[in-house]
Amino acid sequence: MNDQLKWFKSSYSDDEGGNCVEVAFASAIHVRDSKLSASPELHVTAPAWVAFVSAVQPGA
C-alpha cells in the first residue's frame, strides 16, 4: 500500500460502515475498501477508470 497517496472517500460512503470506497489518483487509479485496515488495492489505468465510470453512470 502506498502511504504517499491522497485518498478520497466516495460521496456515497457513510460513517456507519457502509459503502466505503476510496480512490487515489496517481500514475494509475487506486481503489480500496476503507472499512478494512489493510485493504488490498485495485490499480487500473486512467482510460480503464474513465470507461468504468462512464459505464456505471445512470442512463449509460
C-alpha positions as CSV (number, residue, x, y, z in Angstrom):
1,M,0.0,0.0,0.0
2,N,1.3,3.5,-0.9
3,D,1.3,5.9,2.1
4,Q,2.1,8.8,-0.3
5,L,-1.3,8.7,-2.0
6,K,-4.1,11.1,-1.2
7,W,-7.3,9.0,-0.8
8,F,-10.8,10.3,-1.4
9,K,-13.8,8.6,0.1
10,S,-16.9,8.1,-2.1
11,S,-19.7,10.7,-1.5
12,Y,-22.0,7.6,-1.1
13,S,-20.0,6.4,1.9
14,D,-21.4,6.9,5.4
15,D,-20.0,6.9,8.9
16,E,-21.7,3.7,9.9
17,G,-19.5,1.3,7.9
18,G,-21.5,1.1,4.7
19,N,-20.4,1.6,1.1
20,C,-16.9,2.7,1.9
21,V,-14.9,3.1,-1.3
22,E,-11.8,5.2,-1.5
23,V,-9.9,6.3,-4.7
24,A,-6.5,7.8,-5.2
25,F,-5.2,9.3,-8.4
26,A,-1.6,8.9,-9.4
27,S,0.1,7.3,-12.4
28,A,-2.6,4.7,-12.0
29,I,-6.0,4.9,-10.4
30,H,-6.0,3.1,-7.0
31,V,-9.3,1.8,-5.4
32,R,-9.7,0.3,-2.0
33,D,-12.3,-0.6,0.7
34,S,-11.8,1.8,3.6
35,K,-13.6,-0.5,6.0
36,L,-10.6,-2.8,6.1
37,S,-7.5,-1.6,7.9
38,A,-5.2,-3.4,5.4
39,S,-7.4,-3.4,2.4
40,P,-6.0,-4.7,-0.9
41,E,-5.9,-2.1,-3.7
42,L,-7.1,-2.4,-7.2
43,H,-4.9,-0.4,-9.6
44,V,-6.3,0.5,-13.1
45,T,-5.1,2.7,-15.9
46,A,-6.7,6.1,-16.4
47,P,-8.5,5.0,-19.7
48,A,-9.9,1.9,-17.9
49,W,-11.2,4.1,-15.0
50,V,-12.9,6.5,-17.4
51,A,-14.6,3.6,-19.2
52,F,-15.7,2.1,-15.8
53,V,-17.1,5.5,-14.5
54,S,-18.9,6.1,-17.9
55,A,-20.4,2.6,-17.8
56,V,-21.9,3.0,-14.3
57,Q,-23.4,6.4,-14.9
58,P,-27.2,6.5,-14.7
59,G,-28.7,6.0,-18.1
60,A,-25.5,4.6,-19.6
